[in-house]
Amino acid sequence: MAEILASPGRAARLLRIGQLWLPMALVVAVLFGVSGGLLWDVGLNYEGLSGGAASKIHPSTYMLVLLFAWAAFASGDIIGYLVHVGRRRPASVFLLAAAALMFAHIAARAAPGLAGTIDTNLGPPLMVLLLADFDERSKQRIEITIHVLMTANALMGLGEFFSGYLVFPYRFDGAVFPTDTRSTALQGHPLVNAAVGCAYLLSLLAGGGPSLPKLMRLPMMALQFASLVTFGGRTAIVVSLTLGSIYALTRLHRMLRRGRVPLLGAAAGIFLLTFLPLAIGGMAASGFFDALLLRFQSDGGSANARVQMFDLFAQLPLRDLMIGPDASLVDSLRRVIGLEWGIENPIMRSALYNGIIMTGLWAVAIVLFIVELVRFSRPGVMLPVIGFSILLNTSESIGGKTTMLTKFAVMMLCLFPLALRRTAEVRAPGNDGTRDLRPADRARP
């Protein structure tokens, strides 16, 4: 038994046989279902400044670290296991290295944001490394978990909208913003809800989620789109409509060129063309879109903030910008300029607080990480990737503390799963128990 555990390749098979899907499903449930507002209700100030340092890290991140450590120890050869997963997902390892360097850089300068670095940059690569050895059946079970959680999130957002009561409102050090009436649902912050909901909606539109019955796909997409209105997701709605329309027209064009139009699909399209205007008119008459229209009319200075943030760079020396300015100085300049609500772009935000050099390394790591997600996902994944990438750059998003990228990673890998036989390595006796998958092996079942 000890000889079996000593081989990282065989250990990976044991981990699959060991049904890691159940603890991973629990991690996903906490990731999507536990917000800062819920943590505040149980006595943890996750999103504020006061409180212990341990409370500033999301429980799902702790769970991912423990699960990865368990997988490494269960292999019987920790170093061999790390080499094994590193070879399979090098971009994820690179993101881990960049996160470690950023953590050390922030700690050396005694700057704020250590917990943000851990939550934002540690969870996504660990999630990908763990899912690398999951088979299709295990990913299918996690996929079902995601469907249930996203449906509950959308229904909860609609319920909060119509009732006017927020179950877990977004808080900062316990303070609720009375002027912000947007739904918070399970994700906590309206912008996180909008970004994750948009990515999920585009994934369903592009054919993601193979376990979802075809008859449920259209109602699920309609539910998610309605929830975007309750979250006040202006950009998410525009991105969903724009990319969704382009994708739908492209598919329709291909279908007409082939000369094969499904009768059921044509009937459904005619029904929607007749019913949709009536539904939109009824919702508008009932005041469903009033809150969203108010957001477009008065965005609270959000658009102006995206212009004013460039003024900060002109007021800081080049040397400080390269290695990272003093955080207290940046905060003071933000208040003077009128950017109390934050710097609404992750790259700009990171450059101002962590320096251009460190931000450049981190940005490259993020791009390579997303490319790796695309490589190990089925065709169709590019639609949600493009939509999510646009939304990331319209707010602070991954420039601060968030679990958005972890949520996106697990959605892409489980909603667009590749067959394990196409991505797994073929085991053979050797120094480390593994060898690369050869082209001839790819066609074998």
C-alpha positions, 0 to 999 in steps of 0.5 A, spaced: 500 500 500 505 504 501 508 503 494 502 505 491 501 511 495 508 513 493 506 514 486 503 521 484 500 518 478 497 512 482 495 517 487 491 521 483 487 515 481 486 514 488 484 521 489 478 520 483 476 513 486 476 516 493 470 521 491 473 527 492 466 530 489 463 530 496 468 535 500 469 539 493 461 540 493 461 542 500 466 547 498 462 550 492 456 551 496 460 555 501 463 559 496 457 561 492 452 561 499 456 564 504 457 572 503 460 577 508 453 579 510 451 572 513 458 571 516 457 578 520 450 575 522 454 569 525 459 574 528 465 574 523 467 581 520 469 579 513 468 585 509 470 590 514 476 593 518 475 591 525 476 584 528 481 578 527 486 577 521 483 570 521 476 573 519 478 576 513 479 570 509 473 567 506 471 560 509 471 557 502 479 559 501 480 555 508 477 549 505 480 549 499 487 549 502 485 544 507 482 539 501 489 541 497 493 539 503 489 532 504 490 531 497 498 532 497 498 528 504 494 522 501 499 521 495 504 519 500 509 523 496 508 531 497 513 533 493 511 528 487 504 530 488 506 537 487 510 536 481 504 532 478 499 537 479 504 543 477 506 539 470 498 538 468 496 546 470 502 550 470 499 557 469 495 555 476 502 554 479 504 561 476 499 564 479 500 561 486 507 564 485 505 571 483 500 571 489 506 569 494 510 574 491 505 579 491 503 577 499 511 578 500 511 585 497 505 587 501 508 585 507 514 588 506 511 595 505 506 594 511 501 595 506 494 593 507 491 588 503 494 581 505 487 578 506 485 580 499 491 577 496 489 570 499 482 570 497 483 573 490 489 569 488 490 563 492 483 560 491 482 560 484 489 556 482 487 551 488 480 550 485 483 548 478 489 544 481 484 540 485 479 539 479 485 537 474 484 529 477 476 529 477 472 525 472 466 527 468 461 524 473 464 528 479 464 534 475 457 533 473 455 532 481 459 539 482 455 542 476 448 540 479 450 543 485 452 550 481 445 549 478 442 549 484 445 555 488 445 559 482 437 558 481 437 559 489 441 566 488 436 568 483 430 567 486 432 570 492 434 576 489 427 577 486 424 575 493 428 581 496 427 586 490 419 585 491 419 584 498 424 590 499 427 586 505 435 584 504 436 578 508 444 578 508 445 586 506 452 588 504 455 591 510 462 595 512 464 594 519 456 592 520 454 599 517 448 598 512 448 603 506 440 605 506 441 608 499 443 602 496 436 598 495 439 593 490 438 585 492 444 582 495 442 574 495 447 569 496 453 573 493 453 579 498 455 584 493 450 586 488 456 587 483 459 580 484 452 577 483 451 581 477 458 578 474 457 571 476 450 571 474 452 574 467 457 569 466 452 563 468 447 566 463 452 566 458 454 559 459 447 556 459 446 560 452 453 557 449 451 550 451 454 549 458 451 545 463 450 538 460 446 535 465 441 541 465 435 538 461 434 542 454 427 544 457 429 547 463 435 551 459 431 557 457 427 558 463 433 558 467 436 563 462 430 568 463 430 567 471 438 569 471 437 575 466 431 577 471 435 577 477 440 581 473 435 587 474 434 586 481 442 586 482 442 593 478 447 590 474 447 595 468 454 593 465 452 586 466 445 587 462 448 590 456 454 585 456 449 579 456 444 582 451 450 584 446 454 578 447 447 574 447 445 577 441 451 576 437 451 569 439 444 567 437 444 571 430 451 567 429 447 560 431 441 562 427 445 564 421 449 557 421 442 554 421 439 557 415 445 556 411 445 548 413 437 549 411 435 545 417 431 548 422 428 544 428 421 545 428 420 545 435 426 550 435 422 554 430 415 554 434 419 556 440 422 562 437 415 564 434 412 564 441 418 568 444 417 573 439 410 574 440 410 573 448 416 577 450 414 584 448 408 583 452 412 580 458 417 586 458 411 591 457 407 588 463 414 588 467 415 595 465 408 597 467 409 594 474 415 598 476 420 592 475 425 596 471 424 603 475 430 601 479 434 599 474 432 606 470 434 610 476 441 607 476 442 608 468 440 615 470 444 617 476 450 612 477 452 615 484 458 618 480 461 611 478 462 613 471 466 619 473 470 615 478 473 611 472 475 618 469 478 621 475 482 615 477 487 617 472 488 623 476 491 619 481 497 617 477 499 624 475 500 626 483 505 620 484 512 620 483 514 615 478 519 611 482 513 610 487 508 608 482 513 603 480 514 599 486 508 601 490 506 608 493 504 609 500 497 606 501 495 612 506 497 617 501 493 614 496 487 613 500 488 621 502 489 623 494 482 618 493 478 622 498 481 629 495 479 627 488 472 624 490 474 617 489 471 614 496 467 608 493 474 605 490 478 605 484 473 602 479 478 598 475 483 592 478 489 593 474 489 601 476 487 599 483 493 594 483 498 599 480 496 604 485 497 600 491 502 595 489 506 598 484 506 597 476 512 592 476 508 587 481 501 589 478 504 587 471 507 580 473 500 579 477 496 581 470 500 576 466 499 571 471 491 572 471 491 572 463 495 565 463 490 562 468 484 564 464 487 561 458 489 555 461 481 555 463 479 555 456 484 550 454 481 545 459 474 546 457 469 544 452 468 549 446 463 554 447 467 557 453 469 563 450 462 566 450 462 567 458 470 568 458 469 574 454 463 577 458 466 576 465 473 579 462 469 585 460 465 585 467 472 584 471 474 591 468 468 595 470 469 595 477 475 594 483 473 586 482 479 582 483 483 588 484 481 588 491 478 582 496 473 577 492 472 570 491 469 572 484 475 568 480 474 562 484 467 562 482 468 563 475 474 558 475 469 552 478 463 554 473 467 554 467 471 547 468 464 544 471 459 547 466 464 546 460 468 539 462 472 536 457 472 528 457 478 526 462 481 521 457 482 527 453 486 531 459 489 525 463 496 523 463 497 516 461 500 512 467 507 508 466 512 506 470 518 511 471 521 515 476 515 519 478 510 514 475 507 518 470 509 520 462 506 525 458 499 523 454 501 522 446 497 524 440 496 516 439 493 516 446 488 521 445 483 517 440 483 511 445 477 511 450 
